[in-house]
Amino acid sequence: MTSFANPQNILITGASSGIGAALAVAYAKPGNRLHLGGRDQTRLHDIEVLVRNTGADCATQVVNVTDPTGMREWIAPLEELDLVIANAGISVSTRKKGAAADIAEADVFATNVDGVVNTLTPAISNMRTRGHGQIALMSSLASFRAFRDAPAYCASKAAVRFYGAGLRRAHGAEGLSVSVICLGFVRSPMTAANTFKMPLLMDADKAALRIQRKLAKNRPMIAFPLPMYIAVRMLALF
């Protein structure tokens, strides 16, 4: 059985950019096999090249996490996954007006919540059969506080956080480990669209290495940077 410190068969959604791409590079090393999903074929190919240059094996899948059939067809045959990182996510600001904003907010829930369920349902089924496996869900520090500029994003990430905590309790006795990741601001195409100040903005590669270290320790909650985590928890109290 592969240890938490050394997963060899890894699946990551939203791997074509941002923290997903950085996690793919972090886990790329000889002997590892990465399964990377995303919507942008060109960017996925670029990440695949980086991964293969480390000596790792890599397979990519152009798929939208909101498509349950496509996700099941991709993940169900992968019976030997050691680690699944449900990372794909999007955001939208209330500063957008009109019908487009309503559609975009619906898309946020479809991607951030349904996309996680579509990823984990076939993965958990296989892991329960084997009696071991590790799962990581990408939530956010925004899940602790309903910010006015991104209510759909905050609510969707809160759902992911609670879903992950419940999965850990539900499947821990079956040999599955579940971790919820709550990050602050990370440099990515998603945060590049923000027009407001982003305190303690992190580089994606540094955040990915920190996540990797904490997943190796099987932490149930991975939340950083610490000052922002403390701040949002205090704000939530008020």
Secondary structure by P-SEA (a helix, b strand, c coil): ccccccccbbbbccccccaaaaaaaaaccccbbbbbbcccaaaaaaaaaaaaaacccccccccccccaaaaaaaccccccccbbbcccccccccccccaaaaaaaaaaaacaaaaaaaacaaaaaaaaaaccbbbbbbbcccccccccccaaaaaaaaaaaaaaaaaaaacccccbbbbbbbbccccccccccccccccccccaaaaaaaaaaaaaacccccccaaaaaaaaaaaaac
